[in-house]
Amino acid sequence: NHLISPVGDVDWKKFTLTQTSNVTISTSGTAGDTELWLYSSNCTTQLGYDDDSGVDLFSSINMSSLAVGTYYVLVK
């Protein structure tokens, strides 16, 4: 869990998988509009993007069988 504040804030989050996993990254709240990007460990290869697939104007990225490694999420 991570707080995205104030409006217009841009945040990077990192996570590491120790086994192949199905991963869901999503934003939610009482009000807002977000975008999500998922990048591989080199932070240059984009693996996923979403603008409005979550509830209301929030975002959600669903990845099946994401390999072992470190990943970065950009939340805007």
C-alpha positions in Angstrom: 0.0 0.0 0.0 1.2 3.5 -0.8 -0.4 7.0 -0.6 -0.4 9.1 -3.7 -0.7 12.7 -2.7 -0.9 15.6 -3.5 -2.8 15.8 -6.8 -0.2 15.7 -9.7 2.3 13.7 -7.6 4.4 11.1 -9.5 5.6 8.1 -7.6 7.9 5.2 -8.3 7.5 1.9 -6.4 9.8 -1.1 -6.6 9.0 -4.8 -5.9 10.8 -8.0 -6.3 9.4 -11.5 -7.1 11.2 -14.6 -5.8 9.0 -16.9 -7.9 6.9 -16.6 -11.1 3.7 -14.9 -10.1 0.4 -13.5 -11.2 0.4 -9.8 -10.3 -2.3 -7.2 -10.0 -1.3 -3.5 -9.4 -4.2 -1.2 -8.9 -5.1 2.2 -7.5 -8.2 3.2 -5.6 -9.8 5.8 -3.4 -12.8 8.0 -2.9 -11.8 10.4 -5.7 -9.1 10.6 -8.3 -7.7 9.7 -11.7 -4.5 7.7 -12.1 -2.2 6.2 -14.7 0.1 3.2 -14.1 3.2 2.0 -15.9 5.0 -1.3 -15.2 8.7 -1.5 -16.1 11.3 -4.3 -16.0 14.4 -4.2 -13.8 16.3 -1.9 -16.3 13.5 0.7 -16.0 13.5 1.2 -19.8 11.4 -1.8 -20.9 7.7 -1.1 -20.4 5.7 -4.2 -19.6 2.3 -2.7 -19.0 0.3 0.5 -19.0 -3.2 1.4 -17.8 -5.3 4.5 -17.5 -8.9 3.6 -16.6 -9.3 -0.1 -16.2 -9.9 0.1 -12.4 -13.0 1.3 -10.6 -14.1 4.8 -11.8 -11.0 6.6 -13.2 -8.5 4.5 -11.3 -6.0 2.1 -13.0 -5.3 -1.6 -12.8 -2.6 -3.7 -14.5 -2.9 -7.5 -14.4 0.1 -9.6 -15.4 0.1 -13.4 -15.7 3.2 -15.4 -15.0 5.5 -12.5 -14.3 9.1 -13.9 -14.0 11.4 -13.8 -11.0 13.0 -10.3 -10.8 12.7 -6.7 -9.8 10.1 -4.5 -11.2 9.2 -0.8 -11.1 5.8 0.8 -11.0 5.2 4.5 -12.0 2.0 6.0 -10.6 0.8 9.3 -11.9 
